[in-house]
Amino acid sequence: MVERLRGVADELGTNLPVLSMAWILQHPEISCVIAGASKPGQLENNLKASGFQIPVDAMAEIDRITGFHRFERHVG
């Protein structure tokens, strides 16, 4: 799975940490991301992810690779 995701990141011209955080940020059902950094490079990746837009087709590919299914709660 990691290698396939790394391939998506490579195709988009970024790295896996940026892709991962950008993917989380682009899900409207996720209200915030609490990120930490113990090294300058980690902080740089966090900042890059905040402005990185993943195209719709790549988002769908990531969802397929990870098996992500959006949770929908139906009350009533």
C-alpha positions in Angstrom: 0.0 0.0 0.0 2.8 2.4 0.9 4.6 1.9 -2.4 1.4 2.5 -4.3 0.7 5.7 -2.4 4.3 6.8 -2.9 3.7 6.3 -6.6 0.7 8.7 -6.4 2.8 11.2 -4.6 5.6 10.9 -7.2 3.1 11.5 -10.0 1.9 14.7 -8.3 5.4 15.9 -7.7 5.4 15.7 -3.9 6.3 13.3 -1.1 4.2 10.9 1.0 4.0 13.0 4.2 2.7 16.0 2.2 0.3 13.8 0.3 -1.0 12.1 3.5 -1.7 15.3 5.3 -3.2 17.0 2.2 -5.5 14.1 1.8 -6.8 14.5 5.3 -7.2 18.2 4.9 -9.3 17.8 1.8 -11.9 15.7 3.5 -14.7 18.1 4.5 -15.9 15.7 7.2 -12.6 16.1 9.1 -12.7 19.4 11.0 -9.1 19.7 12.0 -5.7 18.1 11.9 -3.4 18.1 14.9 0.1 17.8 13.6 3.4 17.7 15.4 6.9 18.1 14.2 10.1 17.3 16.0 12.4 18.1 13.0 12.5 21.1 10.7 11.7 18.9 7.7 8.5 17.7 9.3 7.4 21.3 9.9 8.2 22.1 6.2 6.1 19.1 5.0 3.2 20.2 7.3 3.3 23.7 5.8 3.5 22.4 2.2 0.5 20.1 2.8 -1.7 23.1 3.9 -1.6 24.5 0.4 -1.3 21.3 -1.6 -4.4 20.5 -3.8 -4.8 16.9 -4.7 -6.8 16.5 -8.0 -10.1 14.6 -7.8 -8.9 11.6 -9.7 -5.9 11.2 -7.4 -8.1 11.5 -4.3 -10.2 8.7 -5.7 -7.1 6.6 -6.4 -5.9 7.2 -2.8 -9.3 6.1 -1.5 -9.1 2.9 -3.6 -5.6 2.1 -2.4 -6.5 2.7 1.3 -10.0 1.2 1.1 -11.4 4.5 2.5 -15.1 4.7 2.7 -16.8 7.9 3.8 -18.8 7.4 7.0 -22.3 8.8 6.8 -24.4 8.9 9.9 -28.1 8.7 9.3 -30.3 9.8 12.3 -34.0 9.4 12.4 
